[in-house]
């Protein structure tokens, strides 16, 4: 140690707080400031352009005596060259803040806040999960301009490595939208996600498992009656085959959307972004009336078990089916749509266009225009009641004969 270096590692470690802050000098302006609360700060006191200044060099023990001396030496070298080390620090911080503002994560979160406001809660949750789990940890801190296709591909390969091929595909699509937003706002120059089209492992198209045999469907309905799930989950389970809407639409059902014998779903909740009306047959109304005393004071018909401010999880009905012994290869919540579509057409003889409208598919009229939400509403209401009655007969084990078309 030189004559100007007065501190030792032991002295620094053993420095105890006093009633007032005090300093331990290491020479040439470097000192350790010990606060009454026990915190220890490295400081460098110097003069620049005739003014006394202080430069913070870090907090002990995160910054050791050796590291503090090294930072002090670098700062003194700048001072010898006529450069104010505090000004250098400010410029470096400004550049870091600018880099952070132009990082993939910063732009990704800005895109999400700007572009995803009108999407459904399910879509928003899934998208944010992809960003935070599959993209940000690997490329989030990099300036978006510096990210190249191999780096993005490496992040997507991590998703593929756990067998989530569909998630990897969606993550690439989300990344592409973030890059596009970066280009639009002047912070990116190239959409490298588009360079990866066809680079990912293709996933095999798998249809949602669905029971379409009437006898097997009757057995499933009887098993569902015996479900031991909680009131909200069991009601959602029982109403799913009756209404055959998308699982996300059912679990996001709100009490204020129920208008008499109709369920009016706003456009922002629908996959096709068109408002939709679901006629409620008597059986569905009975189920809802039974649940109203339990969840009717809240927003959601089927609230989460973790709190009424959120709807139930996307896996709640699926788990209830699994508890009854039905696997993903036998029946899924989404599969009730295929069940209804098949039997309504092939056994009950309803018009395909009426069925498709009630499924909220993109059905168009003779002039090529999308049907509005009230189109064929009377026919759809009759079909929904006939369908619910048919399910009751299957549940009771009756031998059901096709009942003919209705229009």
N, C-alpha and C positions, 0 to 999 in steps of 0.2 A: 504494500500500500504506500502511495506517495504521501508526502507531508501534508498535502491538501486534502487527502481522503481520510476522514476521521472516523467514519462509521465502519462497523463490522456487521456481518449477517446476524450474529448473536445479539448485538446491541439493538439492531432494528427489531428483531423478534421479541426481545424482552422489554422494549419501550412500553411503559404503562401510561394510561390516561391520567391526567391531572384535572384540577378544578377548571383550569383554563387551557386553551390550546397552546401548544409550544412546538418549537422546531429543533431538530437535530441536524446540524450542518455536515455535509460531506465535502464541502469545498467548492470554489469556483461557481457559487450560486446554487448548487444542488443541495436540497435539504428535504428532510422528512417531516411533515406536519402531523402531529398527533392530536386528534380531537378529543374533547372530554368524553364523548360517547365511545371512544376506542378505535374509531376509524383512522387509518394512517394513509396520508397522501404524499406522493412524490411531487415536488415542485422545483422549477428552475427560475430563479430571479435574475434578471438581466436588464441592461439599458439599451434602448434602440432609439436613435434620433433624439437623444437627450431626454427620453422618457423612461421611467421605471416600469417594467412589465414583468408578468409572471406567466410561465407556461406550465400547464398540468401535464405530468408525465405518467400518471397512472395511480392505481391504488394497491397498496401492499395488503396481502401477500400475492395478489394476482400478478403484480409486477415486482420481481425480486430486486435486491440491491444491485446485482450484476446487470439486470435488464434496465434499471433506472439509469445507471451510469452510461450504458450504451446509448440510450435515448438522449441523455444529456450531452454526450460527446457529439452526436449527430446535430443537435440543435446549436451547439457552440460553433461547429464547422460552418453552418449556414450563416451565423452571425458574423464570422470572420470574413465571409464572402459578401457581406453587406446586405444579407437577406434576413428579414424578420421571421424567425421560426413560427411565431404565432400566426402570421399572415399565411405562411405555408400550410399550417394546420387548418385554417379556415377554408383555403382553396381545396385542400384534400377532402374536407368534410362536404363541401359543396358538390364536388365531383362524385363523391359516394352517394349523396342524396339524389343527384341527377341520375346516376346509374340505377339506384333502387327504383326510382320513378319510371325508368324505362326497362325494368326487368320483366320477364315473362309473367311472374306472379302479380306484379303491380298492374300490368295491363290486363291480365286475365281477370283479376278481381274487378277492375273498372268495367271491363266488358260485361261481366256477369251482372253488376249493379245496374248497368245501362240497358242491356239488351234482354235480360231474362225476367223483367218485372211482370210481364203479362203472361208468362208461362205458368202451367199448373204447378202446384206444390210438389207433386211427384217428379215432374221434369226438372224443376229447380234443384230439389234434393239430390237427384241422381247426377246432375251435371256438376254441382258443387263437390260431391263426393269424388267424382272422377278427377276434378282439378286438384283437390287437396290430397288425395291418396295416390294418384297415379302420375301426375304431371309436376306439380309444384316441388315435391321432394327432390326431383332429379334435375329439372331445368328451370325451376322457379326463380332462382337468384341470378341467373344469367341475363345480361341485356338481350332483349328479344332480337336485336340485329345480329348478335353473335352466334345464335343457335343455328346449327346446320342440320341437314336431314339425318345423317348418321347418329347425331346426339339424340334427336327426337325418337328415332327408331329404337335406340337402346332403351329409352324409357318405356316405349310400347312393348318391347320384347319382355320386359320385366312383368308386364301384365299378362302376356301370353304364357309366360313360364309357369304361372299358377293355374293355367287352364281356362282363363277367362277370355276366350277369343272374341266374344261379342263386346266385352268391355273394352278390349284393346281397339276394336274398330270404332266404338263410340268415342274413346279418348282421342283418337286421331281426328275425328270429325270436330270435336270440341276444340282441339288445338288449332285446327284449320280456321275456325271462327275467330279465335283469339288473334292469330296472325293477321287475318283479314282486317280485324278491328285496328290492330297496330299499324297496318298500312294506311288505313283510312284516316288515322289520327296523326300520321307523319312520323311514327316511331319505329316502323319496320319497313323493310324494302322488298321482302320476298316471303311468300307463303310456303315454307319448306314442308308443311304438312301435306300439301298437294303433290309434292314430289314423291310421297310415299304411297300413292295410290297403287294398289296391287302388291305392295311389299309385305303386308301382313298375312298370316296364315288364315285362309278362308274357313269360316265356321259352317258346319253342316246345318242346313235349315231343319229345325225341329218344331213340329206343330205341337200346340198345347194339347196334352192328353185329355180325352173326353170320352165318357161313356155314352153310347148312342143306342144301345140295346135297351128296349123298354123294361124288360124284366130286371136286368142288372141295374138300371136307373132306379127302379122301385126299391131295390135292396139298399142302394146308396141313400135314398131319401129316408128310409126307415132308420138306417144307421145314424143319419144326421139328427133325427128326432131325439136320439139317445145321447147326443153329445153332452159332455160335462163341462164344456167351455163356459166362461162367464156370460152374463146376459147379452152384452153388446156383441161379443164375438159370435155367440151362437145365433143371435138374430141375423147378423151379417151373413153367416153361413147358410141359414135357412132361406134368406131372401135372395141370395145370389142366383140359384137356378130359376127362381120365379121371374126375376127382372132381367136376367142375362145381360147386364151392362158390364163394362170393363171393370175389373176389380178396383182400380184406382178411383173410378167415378163413384163406386158404391161406398168405399171407405171414406171418401170426402163428402158424402151426403150431409147436407145441413138441414136443420129443422125448418128454417125459413124458406127452403126450396120446395117444401111440401105444401101444395095448394089443393086442398080437398082430395080428390082422387087422382092427382097428377104430381109427378115429381119433375120440376122444371130446372134443368141443369144449364147454368150460364155458359156462354161460348168459351170463356177462358179455361174452363175445366175439361173441355172436350178435345179429343185428339185432332178432330177436323176443324176445330175453332169455329163451330157453328152451334148455336143454342139448340137444346134437344129436350123434347118432352117424353117422359115415360109414363104412360097410363098405369095406374096402380090398381091391380085386381083386388078383390075383397081379401084374399089371403095375405097379400102384402100389407094392406091396411091393418089387419088384425095384428100382424107381427109388430108393426110400427106403434100401434096403440099400446101394446104390451110393454114396449121399451120406453115409451114417452115418460112415465113416472120416474124412470131411473136416469135417463140422460137428457130429458126434455128441457131442463133449465140451462143447458149448455148450448154451444154453437153446433157441435157435430152430433149427428145421430149415433155414430159409432166412434166414440172418443178413445183416445189412447189410455191404456192402463196406467201410464205414467203421469197423466194429467189431462184434464178436459180441454185444455187450450190447443191440443193437437188431435188429429184423427188417429185411429188405430194404425198399427204398422202394416206394411204391405205383406208381411208373412203371417199375420194373425189367422186368416181364414185357411191359408195353406197348412199351417200347423194343426189347426182343428181337424182338417181332413186326414193329416198324417196320424193324428191321435186315434182316428177311427179305423186305421189300418189301410188307408188308401194312399198309394205311393204316387210320386210325380209321373210315373209311367201309366197310371190308371186314370187319374182325374186331377185336374188343376182348377183353381178358381176361374181362370180365364177360359178353361175348357167348357164351362157351362154355356158359353156363347155358341160353341160348335155343336154342343148337345141340342140346344134349342133350334139352331138353324137347320140342322139335319132332320130332326123329328117333325118340326113344323112344316117342312117342305115335303119330306118323303112319306110321312105317316099321316099327318093331319091335313095335308093338302092346301096349305095357305100359299097365297101368291108370293113368289120370291122377292118381288120389289117391295112388298109390304114388310116382309121379314127383314130385308136389308135396311129399310128405313128405320125399323125399330132397333136394329143393331147399330144405328148411327154410322153406317157406311156411306161412302160417297155415291149416292144414287142420284141420277139426273132424270129430268122429265123428257118428253118427246122433243123439246126444243134445245136440249143440251144444258138446261139450267139446273142447278142443285135444288132439290126439293126444300121448301122451308120447313120449319119445325112443326107446323100444324097440318102438314099435308097428310091426307088419309088418316086423320087422327081417330075418327069414329071406327074405321076398320081396324086400326091398330089396337084400340081399346078392347074391341071384341076379341081380337086375336089373343091379347094378353090374358083376358079372363078365361078364354077357352084353354089356353096353355096352363094356367094355374089349376083349373079344374082337372085337366088331364094328369098333371103331376099328383094331385090328390088321389086320383084313382090308382095310379101306379103305386103310390105309397101304401094304399090299402091292399095291394096285391090283386086288384081286379084285372080281368082280361079285357084290355082296352082295344076297341076297334076304331079305325080311322073315322073321324067325325065329319069329313068333307071340308071343302073350301069355304072360306068366308071372304067377302069383299065389301 
